[in-house]
C-alpha cells in the first residue's frame, strides 16, 4: 500500500502531537520538581529557624527535688477519681 499526501499529513500531525505532549509533560514535571524543591527549602528554613530560636530560649528551671509525685486513684460509681497526695481529704 502506497502512502499518499493525506496519510503522510496524518502521520506527521500525529508525530507532532506526540512530541508536543512529551514537551508539555516535561515542562509539567520540571515545574513540579521546582515547586517541591521550593517547599522543601521553606520547610528547612522553618526548622532551622525553630532550632535557632530554641537555642536562645531561656532554659527551664529545675523543680526542687521532692521525690516522685504519687497519684492515687479510686473507682466511684460515676467513674475514676485521681487524687494527688496533697489534695487528698480523707
ABEGO torsion letter per residue (X at the ends): XBBBAAAAAAAAAAAAAAAAAAAAAAAAAAAAAAAAAAAAAAAAAAAAAAAAAAAABBBBBBBBBAEBBBBBBBBBAAEBBBBBAAABBX
